[in-house]
Amino acid sequence: MKLKKVIILIAIICFALPVSAQEAENNEVINISNELGMHAGFTTGIGLSFRHWSGKYGVQITAIPLKANDFQFVSAGLTGLYSLTNKKYTRFYLYLGNHLLINSTYYNTYTEQEETRTSYNVGFGTGFEVGRKVRFTVMAGYGGYNITDAQDYYLLPTIETGLYFKLGQQ
């Protein structure tokens, strides 16, 4: 009689575990949000910035083109984001940033001689943001600066910052 009760108890446990695991998996909420703001970073870009979060993964696009008679400046950044924790008012994440910088200067207006400097920066590190609808973010890590030039590149710590406004959340 005891053997029969033990077998029934084991059978109930074996059938109940997969059912509860499936329910927990289906109750997972995916957080999708879009943010627009200003960003300044050595390895993530300078200028207007757009962020899209889809669950734990996010992408950030940052750019600003400036042009005048005697100079041209373009900053373009593309950053991958991975969220470690996401609470109501805070988020802690990892980032991998790419930043292309083009700077052209006309130093003689009569002969229109132009000097163009292009640099490509890459960096990785951690980020922290605080706020609900308006989010202030600080990112710190390690970066490679001007890495396309074998003679003149640098490996240094980096800091990035931004201010974002949440556009929507599902």
C-alpha positions as CSV (number, residue, x, y, z in Angstrom):
1,M,0.0,0.0,0.0
2,K,2.8,2.4,0.9
3,L,4.6,1.6,-2.4
4,K,1.4,2.5,-4.4
5,K,1.2,5.9,-2.6
6,V,4.8,6.7,-3.3
7,I,4.4,5.9,-7.0
8,I,1.3,8.1,-7.2
9,L,3.1,10.9,-5.4
10,I,6.1,10.7,-7.8
11,A,3.8,10.6,-10.8
12,I,2.0,13.7,-9.6
13,I,5.3,15.6,-9.0
14,C,6.6,14.5,-12.5
15,F,3.5,15.8,-14.2
16,A,3.2,19.0,-12.1
17,L,6.7,20.3,-12.6
18,P,6.6,20.8,-16.4
19,V,3.2,22.4,-16.2
20,S,4.3,25.0,-13.7
21,A,7.5,25.7,-15.7
22,Q,5.5,26.4,-18.8
23,E,3.2,28.8,-17.0
24,A,6.2,30.8,-15.6
25,E,7.7,31.0,-19.1
26,N,4.5,32.3,-20.6
27,N,4.1,35.0,-17.9
28,E,7.4,36.7,-18.8
29,V,6.8,40.4,-19.8
30,I,8.9,41.8,-22.7
31,N,9.7,45.4,-22.2
32,I,9.9,47.4,-25.5
33,S,10.6,51.1,-25.4
34,N,11.9,53.9,-27.6
35,E,13.9,56.9,-26.3
36,L,15.0,60.2,-27.9
37,G,17.6,62.5,-26.4
38,M,21.1,64.0,-26.5
39,H,24.3,62.0,-26.0
40,A,28.0,62.7,-25.6
41,G,30.6,60.0,-25.6
42,F,34.1,59.3,-26.9
43,T,33.2,55.8,-28.1
44,T,29.4,56.1,-28.6
45,G,29.0,59.3,-30.5
46,I,28.0,63.0,-30.0
47,G,24.7,64.6,-30.8
48,L,21.0,63.6,-31.2
49,S,20.4,60.1,-30.1
50,F,17.7,57.4,-30.5
51,R,17.5,54.3,-28.3
52,H,15.4,51.2,-28.9
53,W,15.1,48.6,-26.1
54,S,13.5,45.2,-26.9
55,G,13.6,43.1,-23.8
56,K,17.2,42.7,-22.6
57,Y,18.7,44.0,-25.9
58,G,19.0,47.5,-27.1
59,V,20.5,49.6,-29.8
60,Q,21.6,53.3,-29.7
61,I,22.1,55.5,-32.8
62,T,23.8,58.9,-32.2
63,A,24.7,61.5,-34.9
64,I,25.3,65.1,-35.6
65,P,26.4,66.7,-38.9
66,L,27.8,70.3,-38.7
67,K,28.9,72.4,-41.7
68,A,30.0,76.0,-42.1
69,N,32.1,77.9,-44.6
70,D,35.4,76.9,-43.1
71,F,34.8,73.6,-41.4
72,Q,32.8,70.4,-41.5
73,F,32.2,68.1,-38.5
74,V,30.4,64.7,-38.5
75,S,29.9,62.4,-35.6
76,A,28.1,59.1,-36.0
77,G,27.8,56.4,-33.4
78,L,26.2,52.9,-33.2
79,T,26.1,51.2,-29.9
80,G,24.8,47.7,-28.8
81,L,23.3,47.5,-25.4
82,Y,22.5,44.5,-23.0
83,S,20.4,45.1,-19.9
84,L,21.5,43.3,-16.8
85,T,18.7,44.7,-14.5
86,N,15.7,46.9,-15.4
87,K,13.7,48.3,-12.5
88,K,10.9,51.0,-12.6
89,Y,13.4,53.9,-12.1
90,T,16.8,52.4,-12.9
91,R,18.6,50.2,-15.4
92,F,22.1,48.7,-15.3
93,Y,23.5,47.5,-18.6
94,L,26.6,46.6,-20.7
95,Y,27.5,48.5,-23.9
96,L,29.7,48.1,-27.0
97,G,30.2,51.4,-28.8
98,N,31.4,52.4,-32.2
99,H,32.1,56.0,-33.1
100,L,33.1,57.5,-36.5
101,L,34.4,61.1,-36.4
102,I,35.1,63.2,-39.5
103,N,36.6,66.7,-39.1
104,S,37.4,68.9,-42.1
105,T,39.0,72.3,-41.8
106,Y,39.7,74.8,-44.6
107,Y,42.8,76.6,-43.5
108,N,43.4,78.7,-46.6
109,T,40.3,80.2,-48.1
110,Y,42.0,81.5,-51.2
111,T,43.5,78.2,-52.3
112,E,40.8,76.1,-50.5
113,Q,43.3,73.7,-49.0
114,E,41.5,71.2,-46.9
115,E,42.7,69.1,-44.0
116,T,40.4,66.1,-43.2
117,R,40.9,64.0,-40.1
118,T,38.9,60.8,-39.7
119,S,39.1,58.7,-36.6
120,Y,37.3,55.5,-35.5
121,N,36.8,54.8,-31.8
122,V,35.5,51.6,-30.2
123,G,34.7,51.0,-26.5
124,F,32.9,48.8,-24.1
125,G,31.8,49.0,-20.5
126,T,28.9,49.4,-18.1
127,G,26.1,51.9,-18.0
128,F,23.6,53.1,-15.4
129,E,20.5,55.2,-16.0
130,V,18.0,56.7,-13.6
131,G,14.5,58.1,-14.2
132,R,11.2,57.0,-15.5
133,K,10.0,59.2,-18.3
134,V,13.2,61.3,-18.4
135,R,16.3,59.2,-18.1
136,F,19.8,60.4,-17.2
137,T,22.5,57.9,-18.2
138,V,26.2,57.5,-17.4
139,M,28.4,55.0,-19.1
140,A,32.0,54.2,-18.1
141,G,34.4,51.7,-19.7
142,Y,37.6,51.3,-21.8
143,G,38.1,52.5,-25.3
144,G,40.4,52.3,-28.3
145,Y,40.7,55.7,-30.0
146,N,41.8,56.3,-33.6
147,I,42.3,52.5,-34.0
148,T,42.5,52.7,-37.8
149,D,45.8,54.5,-37.6
150,A,48.6,52.0,-36.6
151,Q,51.0,54.8,-35.7
152,D,48.7,57.1,-33.7
153,Y,46.1,55.1,-31.6
154,Y,45.3,55.2,-27.9
155,L,43.8,52.8,-25.4
156,L,42.3,54.8,-22.5
157,P,39.3,54.8,-20.1
158,T,36.2,56.4,-21.4
159,I,33.1,58.1,-20.1
160,E,29.8,58.7,-21.9
161,T,26.6,60.5,-20.8
162,G,23.2,61.3,-22.1
163,L,19.7,62.6,-21.3
164,Y,16.8,60.6,-22.9
165,F,13.0,61.1,-23.1
166,K,10.9,58.0,-23.2
167,L,8.6,58.0,-26.3
168,G,6.6,54.9,-25.6
169,Q,6.5,51.7,-23.8
170,Q,4.6,48.4,-24.4
